[in-house]
Amino acid sequence: MNRSVKFALAVLVLGALALGFRLVQGRRSDAPTAPPATSAAASAPVPALDLRDGDLVMAQMADLSRTQALSGSVRAVSTAIVKAKVAGELRHLGPREGDSVRAGQVVGDIDTTEFELRVKQAVQQAEAARAQVDIARRQLDNNRALVAQGFISATALDTSVANHAAAQASLQAALATADLARKAQADTVLKSPISGTVSQRLAQPGERVAVDARVLEVVDLSRLELEAALPAADAGTLRAGATAELRVEGLPDPVSAQVVRLNPATQAGTRAVLVYLSLQPAPGLRVGLFARGTVALEQRRALSLPLSAVRLDDALPYVVVLDGSALRRRTVKTGARGLVDRIESVEITDGLRDGDRILRGSLGTVRDGTPARLVAAAH
């Protein structure tokens, strides 16, 4: 095959390829264009969110009790420490931890041997002083008679008067010493100053105790109170008689309390004010248990809403309101926090009206404008 024939065949093949390409392009341009899937989805209606009464809370005027959190330890109003008034060997100590005692009950005693000897010594010294008084009185009587007869001078009589007075003073001192010895002997008997329950035994029989040594601790469990510290700003609005509800460790039910007094001075360093709350008797309530709760500072009539319905995941607090057939985000201004029927609530100062229905915060995030409808609960 010569060169001219090869060239002609190549031209024919290239022409055929060009013709086929043009036919394919023409078919593609004649085919109808399919609409994008995203535009079809956007045109579809958003389904309405079905809500029940339990999914909504209502903003309403209510008595809002402003509260303040507090915590502290339970303690007894009356606590007494039985101390040794004299030094000596503790011979007997009866009650143990948990035993009940009465006011004036003998709970123990200290060895009296030494004190009995001191009483005996003091009594004998008093007898000797009394004998000296008798001698001085007889001498004074004799000197008075001698002065009257002119046998001695008045100066000698003055000396006898002074000696008699000194003897009488010595007798009084000896009698006082004897009384002190008897008192020390009586102080060897240990008595409980109050009625209550023994919480600690701080000494054991056989030990030698010093003066004012702690022997027993007695607490009166019939009157218990909570000591708590409050910031000075909140304590300024607190008054005696305010009520509180406390949770005490180890007790299943809350314990009611009432403010009975406030400390007139603040604590050094923290500037906190100590508040004392009287506790209602409850089974299992003991000294030293830790308690926490809230105390009512003041009560006001205000538009309030459960605190859980206010959402804080934005720059400003807001709520989701059921507005007709849609859920709308609405920014609100909040005020004081407190309790409404024991539910933690917050005052709404702007953004809501009485009767607005609010979506609970537990239902999660909802887009603004989401359609919604209220349906009846299934029975």
C-alpha positions as CSV (number, residue, x, y, z in Angstrom):
1,M,0.0,0.0,0.0
2,N,1.4,3.3,-1.1
3,R,1.7,6.4,1.0
4,S,-1.3,8.2,-0.5
5,V,-3.7,5.4,0.3
6,K,-2.7,5.4,4.0
7,F,-3.2,9.1,4.2
8,A,-6.8,8.8,2.7
9,L,-7.7,6.1,5.2
10,A,-6.5,8.2,8.2
11,V,-8.6,11.2,7.0
12,L,-11.7,9.0,6.8
13,V,-11.2,7.6,10.4
14,L,-10.8,11.0,11.9
15,G,-13.9,12.3,10.1
16,A,-15.9,9.3,11.5
17,L,-14.8,10.0,15.0
18,A,-15.7,13.7,14.8
19,L,-19.2,12.8,13.5
20,G,-19.8,10.4,16.4
21,F,-18.7,12.8,19.0
22,R,-21.2,15.5,17.7
23,L,-24.1,13.0,17.7
24,V,-23.4,12.1,21.4
25,Q,-23.3,15.8,22.5
26,G,-26.5,16.5,20.7
27,R,-28.3,13.7,22.6
28,R,-27.1,14.9,26.0
29,S,-28.3,18.5,25.3
30,D,-31.8,17.2,24.3
31,A,-32.2,15.2,27.6
32,P,-34.3,16.9,30.4
33,T,-32.3,18.3,33.4
34,A,-33.2,16.7,36.8
35,P,-33.9,19.2,39.7
36,P,-31.4,19.1,42.6
37,A,-32.3,16.9,45.6
38,T,-31.6,19.6,48.1
39,S,-34.2,22.0,46.7
40,A,-36.9,19.3,46.8
41,A,-36.1,18.6,50.4
42,A,-36.2,22.2,51.3
43,S,-39.6,22.6,49.8
44,A,-41.0,19.8,52.0
45,P,-43.0,21.0,55.1
46,V,-41.4,20.6,58.6
47,P,-43.5,18.2,60.8
48,A,-45.1,19.8,63.9
49,L,-43.8,18.8,67.3
50,D,-46.4,17.1,69.5
51,L,-46.4,18.5,73.0
52,R,-48.3,17.4,76.1
53,D,-49.2,19.3,79.2
54,G,-46.3,17.8,81.1
55,D,-43.9,19.3,78.6
56,L,-44.9,22.8,79.4
57,V,-44.7,25.0,82.5
58,M,-46.7,28.2,83.0
59,A,-45.3,31.6,84.0
60,Q,-47.6,32.9,86.8
61,M,-47.8,35.3,89.7
62,A,-46.9,33.4,92.9
63,D,-45.5,33.9,96.3
64,L,-41.7,33.6,95.7
65,S,-39.7,32.9,98.8
66,R,-36.2,34.1,98.4
67,T,-33.8,31.7,100.0
68,Q,-30.2,31.4,100.9
69,A,-28.2,28.1,101.0
70,L,-26.5,27.3,104.3
71,S,-24.7,24.5,106.0
72,G,-23.3,23.6,109.3
73,S,-23.1,21.0,112.1
74,V,-25.8,20.0,114.5
75,R,-25.0,20.8,118.2
76,A,-26.7,20.7,121.5
77,V,-28.0,23.9,123.0
78,S,-27.0,22.7,126.5
79,T,-23.7,20.9,126.9
80,A,-21.7,20.4,130.1
81,I,-18.3,19.1,131.0
82,V,-18.0,17.4,134.3
83,K,-14.6,18.5,135.7
84,A,-12.5,17.5,138.7
85,K,-12.6,20.4,141.2
86,V,-9.8,18.9,143.2
87,A,-6.7,16.9,142.3
88,G,-6.5,13.2,143.2
89,E,-7.0,9.7,142.1
90,L,-10.2,9.0,140.3
91,R,-11.7,6.1,142.3
92,H,-15.0,5.5,140.5
93,L,-16.7,6.7,137.3
94,G,-20.0,5.1,136.5
95,P,-21.8,6.3,133.3
96,R,-20.4,5.4,129.9
97,E,-21.0,6.8,126.5
98,G,-24.7,6.7,125.7
99,D,-25.9,6.5,129.3
100,S,-28.5,9.0,130.5
101,V,-27.9,11.0,133.6
102,R,-29.9,13.5,135.7
103,A,-29.0,16.9,136.9
104,G,-27.2,16.4,140.3
105,Q,-26.7,12.7,139.8
106,V,-23.4,11.4,141.3
107,V,-21.3,10.1,138.4
108,G,-18.0,9.4,140.1
109,D,-15.7,10.3,143.0
110,I,-12.0,11.0,143.8
111,D,-10.1,9.3,146.6
112,T,-10.9,11.1,149.9
113,T,-8.1,9.9,152.1
114,E,-6.0,13.0,151.7
115,F,-8.9,15.3,152.1
116,E,-10.2,13.6,155.3
117,L,-6.8,14.1,156.9
118,R,-6.8,17.8,155.9
119,V,-10.3,18.2,157.5
120,K,-9.0,16.6,160.7
121,Q,-5.9,18.8,160.7
122,A,-8.0,21.9,160.1
123,V,-10.4,21.0,162.9
124,Q,-7.6,20.4,165.4
125,Q,-6.1,23.8,164.5
126,A,-9.4,25.4,165.1
127,E,-9.6,23.8,168.5
128,A,-6.1,25.0,169.4
129,A,-7.2,28.5,168.3
130,R,-10.3,28.3,170.4
131,A,-8.1,27.4,173.4
132,Q,-5.9,30.5,172.8
133,V,-9.0,32.6,172.7
134,D,-10.1,31.3,176.2
135,I,-6.6,32.0,177.6
136,A,-6.6,35.5,176.1
137,R,-10.1,36.2,177.5
138,R,-9.2,35.1,181.0
139,Q,-6.0,37.2,180.9
140,L,-8.0,40.2,179.7
141,D,-10.5,39.8,182.5
142,N,-7.7,39.6,185.1
143,N,-6.0,42.7,183.8
144,R,-9.2,44.7,183.8
145,A,-9.6,43.9,187.5
146,L,-6.0,44.8,188.2
147,V,-6.3,48.1,186.4
148,A,-9.4,48.9,188.4
149,Q,-7.4,48.3,191.6
150,G,-4.4,50.3,190.3
151,F,-2.0,47.4,190.3
152,I,-1.1,47.6,186.6
153,S,-1.1,50.4,184.0
154,A,-3.6,51.0,181.3
155,T,-1.0,50.1,178.7
156,A,-0.8,46.6,180.0
157,L,-4.6,46.4,179.6
158,D,-4.4,47.6,176.0
159,T,-2.0,44.8,175.3
160,S,-4.4,42.2,176.7
161,V,-7.2,43.6,174.6
162,A,-5.0,43.3,171.5
163,N,-4.0,39.7,172.4
164,H,-7.6,38.7,172.8
165,A,-8.6,40.2,169.5
166,A,-5.7,38.4,167.7
167,A,-6.7,35.1,169.3
168,Q,-10.3,35.6,168.0
169,A,-9.0,36.4,164.5
170,S,-6.8,33.2,164.6
171,L,-9.9,31.2,165.6
172,Q,-11.9,32.6,162.7
173,A,-9.1,31.8,160.3
174,A,-8.8,28.3,161.6
175,L,-12.6,27.8,161.3
176,A,-12.5,29.1,157.7
177,T,-9.6,26.7,156.9
178,A,-11.7,23.8,158.3
179,D,-14.6,24.9,156.1
180,L,-12.4,24.9,153.0
181,A,-11.1,21.5,153.9
182,R,-14.7,20.2,154.2
183,K,-15.6,21.7,150.8
184,A,-12.6,20.1,149.2
185,Q,-13.7,16.8,150.6
186,A,-17.2,17.3,149.3
187,D,-15.7,18.3,145.9
188,T,-14.3,14.7,145.6
189,V,-17.9,13.7,144.6
190,L,-18.5,14.3,140.9
191,K,-22.0,15.3,139.9
192,S,-23.7,16.0,136.5
193,P,-24.7,19.6,136.2
194,I,-27.5,19.0,133.7
195,S,-29.7,16.2,132.6
196,G,-28.7,14.5,129.3
197,T,-26.7,11.8,127.7
198,V,-23.0,11.0,128.2
199,S,-21.1,11.7,124.9
200,Q,-17.5,11.2,126.1
201,R,-15.6,9.6,128.9
202,L,-12.4,11.6,129.2
203,A,-10.8,9.8,132.1
204,Q,-10.7,6.3,133.6
205,P,-10.8,5.0,137.2
206,G,-7.4,4.8,138.6
207,E,-6.0,7.8,136.8
208,R,-4.8,10.8,138.8
209,V,-6.6,13.9,137.6
210,A,-5.6,17.5,138.0
211,V,-7.7,20.4,139.1
212,D,-10.2,21.2,136.3
213,A,-9.4,18.0,134.4
214,R,-12.2,17.0,132.0
215,V,-13.9,13.8,133.2
216,L,-17.3,13.5,131.4
217,E,-19.1,15.3,128.6
218,V,-22.9,15.5,128.9
219,V,-25.2,16.7,126.1
220,D,-28.9,17.5,126.3
221,L,-30.5,16.0,123.1
222,S,-33.9,17.4,123.8
223,R,-32.8,20.8,122.3
224,L,-30.6,20.7,119.2
225,E,-29.6,23.6,116.9
226,L,-27.7,24.3,113.7
227,E,-24.9,26.8,113.7
228,A,-24.3,28.2,110.2
229,A,-22.4,31.1,108.6
230,L,-24.1,33.5,106.2
231,P,-22.7,36.3,104.1
232,A,-23.2,39.7,105.8
233,A,-25.3,40.9,102.9
234,D,-27.8,38.1,103.2
235,A,-27.8,38.0,107.0
236,G,-28.9,41.7,106.9
237,T,-32.4,40.7,105.6
238,L,-32.7,37.6,107.8
239,R,-34.9,37.8,110.9
240,A,-35.6,35.6,113.9
241,G,-38.5,33.3,113.1
242,A,-37.5,32.6,109.5
243,T,-38.1,29.0,108.5
244,A,-35.7,26.6,106.9
245,E,-35.6,23.1,105.5
246,L,-32.5,21.0,106.1
247,R,-31.1,17.8,104.8
248,V,-29.1,16.0,107.6
249,E,-26.7,13.3,106.7
250,G,-28.0,9.9,107.5
251,L,-31.6,11.0,107.8
252,P,-34.0,10.0,105.0
253,D,-36.5,12.9,105.5
254,P,-35.8,16.7,105.6
255,V,-35.8,18.4,109.0
256,S,-37.7,21.6,109.7
257,A,-35.8,24.4,111.4
258,Q,-36.4,28.0,112.5
259,V,-34.0,30.9,113.1
260,V,-33.8,31.7,116.8
261,R,-31.0,34.2,117.0
262,L,-28.2,35.9,115.0
263,N,-24.7,36.6,116.3
264,P,-24.3,40.4,116.7
265,A,-20.6,40.2,115.6
266,T,-19.1,38.9,112.4
267,Q,-16.3,36.3,112.2
268,A,-12.8,37.6,111.8
269,G,-11.4,37.1,108.4
270,T,-14.6,35.9,106.6
271,R,-16.9,38.6,107.8
272,A,-19.6,36.0,107.9
273,V,-22.5,36.1,110.5
274,L,-23.2,33.1,112.6
275,V,-26.9,32.1,112.5
276,Y,-28.5,29.7,114.9
277,L,-31.5,27.6,113.9
278,S,-33.6,25.5,116.3
279,L,-34.2,22.0,114.9
280,Q,-37.4,20.0,115.2
281,P,-36.9,16.7,117.0
282,A,-36.4,13.8,114.6
283,P,-35.4,10.1,115.0
284,G,-31.7,9.7,114.5
285,L,-30.8,13.3,114.9
286,R,-27.5,13.5,116.8
287,V,-24.9,16.1,117.8
288,G,-22.1,16.5,115.2
289,L,-24.1,15.5,112.1
290,F,-23.6,17.7,109.0
291,A,-26.7,19.5,107.6
292,R,-27.3,21.6,104.5
293,G,-30.4,23.4,103.3
294,T,-32.0,26.7,102.5
295,V,-33.5,29.4,104.7
296,A,-36.2,31.8,103.6
297,L,-34.9,35.4,103.6
298,E,-38.0,37.2,102.3
299,Q,-41.2,36.5,100.4
300,R,-42.6,38.5,97.5
301,R,-45.4,38.3,95.0
302,A,-43.8,38.1,91.6
303,L,-44.1,36.6,88.1
304,S,-42.1,33.4,88.5
305,L,-41.0,30.4,86.5
306,P,-39.3,27.2,87.5
307,L,-35.6,27.8,87.2
308,S,-35.1,24.7,85.1
309,A,-37.1,26.3,82.3
310,V,-34.7,29.2,81.8
311,R,-32.0,28.3,79.3
312,L,-28.5,29.7,79.7
313,D,-26.7,28.3,76.6
314,D,-26.7,31.7,74.9
315,A,-25.3,35.1,75.8
316,L,-28.6,36.2,77.5
317,P,-31.0,33.9,79.3
318,Y,-34.0,32.9,77.3
319,V,-37.0,30.6,77.3
320,V,-38.9,28.8,74.5
321,V,-42.5,29.9,74.4
322,L,-45.4,28.1,72.8
323,D,-46.8,31.0,70.7
324,G,-49.9,29.8,68.9
325,S,-48.7,26.9,66.7
326,A,-45.0,27.5,66.9
327,L,-42.2,27.5,69.5
328,R,-40.4,30.9,69.8
329,R,-37.2,31.8,71.6
330,R,-37.7,34.8,73.9
331,T,-35.0,36.6,75.9
332,V,-36.0,37.3,79.5
333,K,-34.6,39.2,82.4
334,T,-34.5,37.4,85.7
335,G,-34.6,38.6,89.3
336,A,-34.5,37.0,92.7
337,R,-34.4,33.3,93.1
338,G,-36.4,31.3,95.6
339,L,-39.0,28.6,96.1
340,V,-42.6,28.4,94.9
341,D,-44.3,25.4,96.5
342,R,-40.9,23.9,97.3
343,I,-39.8,24.2,93.6
344,E,-36.7,26.2,92.9
345,S,-38.0,29.2,90.8
346,V,-36.8,32.5,89.5
347,E,-38.5,35.9,89.2
348,I,-39.1,37.1,85.6
349,T,-38.9,40.9,85.5
350,D,-39.2,41.3,81.7
351,G,-40.0,39.2,78.6
352,L,-43.0,37.2,79.7
353,R,-46.6,37.7,80.7
354,D,-48.7,35.9,83.3
355,G,-50.1,32.7,81.7
356,D,-47.4,32.2,79.0
357,R,-46.6,28.5,78.4
358,I,-42.9,27.7,78.4
359,L,-41.2,24.5,77.2
360,R,-39.4,22.6,79.9
361,G,-35.6,22.9,79.8
362,S,-35.3,19.1,80.0
363,L,-36.6,18.7,76.4
364,G,-33.4,20.0,74.9
365,T,-32.6,22.5,72.2
366,V,-35.5,23.5,69.8
367,R,-35.0,25.7,66.7
368,D,-36.8,29.0,66.8
369,G,-40.1,28.8,64.8
370,T,-40.5,25.1,65.1
371,P,-44.2,24.2,64.5
372,A,-45.8,22.6,67.6
373,R,-49.2,21.5,68.7
374,L,-50.6,20.5,72.1
375,V,-52.1,17.0,72.1
376,A,-54.0,15.2,74.8
377,A,-52.2,12.6,76.7
378,A,-53.0,9.0,75.8
379,H,-55.0,7.0,78.4
